Amino acid sequence: MRVIADRLPNLRFGKAYEDRQYLPVREVRALVDTPFAWDVTDEGRAKAGRHPKPSEIGNDDGWMRGHVIARRKVATDVVEIVLAADAGALPAWTPGAHAEIELPNSMIRQYSLTGEQTDNGQWTVAVLREADGRGGSRFMHDDLPVGSKIRVRPPRNHFPLSGEGPVLLIAGGIGITPMIPMLAAAEARGRHAELVYLGKSRDGMAYASEAQARGQDRVTVWPAQENGRFDLAARLSTVSSDTTVYCCGPERLIQAVEQACEKFGLTCRAERFVPAQFDDSTNEPFEIELRSTGEVLPVGAGETILSVLGRRGIFVQSTCQQGTCGTCEVGVVEGDILHRDSVLTKEERAADDTIMVCVSRCAGKRLVLKL
Ligand code: FES
């Protein structure tokens, strides 16, 4: 109840005092029911650290107000949506970045930015309709016409083009979206870059012809219905050892690419949109210490660091709460981390200096957080 009251500061009984009914109980009274009601005002939202709807206010708390300026179908079940700021320009982005978009129904979703990197202050995303998803993609497809109001936060990039040397991009399905600008950027930097684009059927593969137009010799578009199964191991066995492989797509593809890269000693970077699966039954309790105050808080086996911080009144921004967006990242000063996110690279995990508090835990007894 305390957490609910913190998050809904206007929470109150939904029935007037005189309308409440009581059950006859020996010596004490018991309410027949306890309806609650609340008004989520701007003040209440601010107190609870939540974000008002796009229609309610403009820029605040890092959010920027914008709207849909164009949309078109780019494949079966894939819609491309172009966004612009209501005033000024949307922030610049780098290839591999994802945008955080708040829809008019208050859902917040992340999508990779795609298309040409221009300086017109507009963003383009492409969204696959996920019939069994949580509703964000359905809303983008069915209820977000041109002119719809949205809010966005500045892009984050956990999947940047890094290092030197050749680049091999492997995209599966809608995982093509970050790869189009990454391919262009790698080429612009004079790096040898190739793209392998895998999908089930050609008409379901967004931007297939745009990708192909970048060069038959460097781009492979592979619809399995036409060509059968793609031999990943054979493809990866031919690349030079200084190649960095980037992969975005379904988890099964990412795992196959990671395993093949391991086998051939290649550096692999992956962008995941689905949470990694873990067995929570093996969770152990541990403690977190807040560096700023020295306060120590216990985290139970069934709790997350994020929930413990929230209960203590320490607000950490969190969007996906599944370890896939990187919003809840917190610095770690001391302690071994049990990483369970899908954002950090192998090297970043090894550094043990940052944690996604929505899913990751402590591998020992205590973590000291930069909070
Ligand atoms: S809230 Fe998205 S990674 Fe934690």
Boltz pocket constraint, residues with backbone or C-beta under 6 A from the ligand:
constraints:
  - pocket:
      binder: B
      contacts: [[A, 317], [A, 318], [A, 319], [A, 320], [A, 321], [A, 322], [A, 323], [A, 324], [A, 325], [A, 326], [A, 327], [A, 328], [A, 329], [A, 341], [A, 356], [A, 357], [A, 358], [A, 359]]
      max_distance: 6.0
